[in-house]
């Protein structure tokens, strides 16, 4: 696996235009890449990140909306059936 190096102009110190969420993801991915070095991620880094982020995202949005799946789905920009499918896949139903 080859880690992508940010050009000096995109170093973490100069990313004030990034959202707090984007900065958090960037730091976490950089730390993960540093930790694994050249070790390959069997499922692929994209699939790993989506799997690790989607469950907590769904859980937090649903909790924020007091378990109301229709409101949570609307905030997430997906339909309720898709939300239910994702909740089931993550063992959150």
MOPEVEN-V559902 format. One line per field, one symbol per residue. ss: DSSP state (H for helix, E for strand, - for the rest). A space follows every 50 residues. Layout:
BEGIN
ss->???
END
This chain:
BEGIN
ss->-------HHH-HHH-----HHHHHHHHHHHHHHHHH--------HHHHHH HHHHHHHHHHHHHH----HHHHHHHH---HHHHHHHHHH----
END
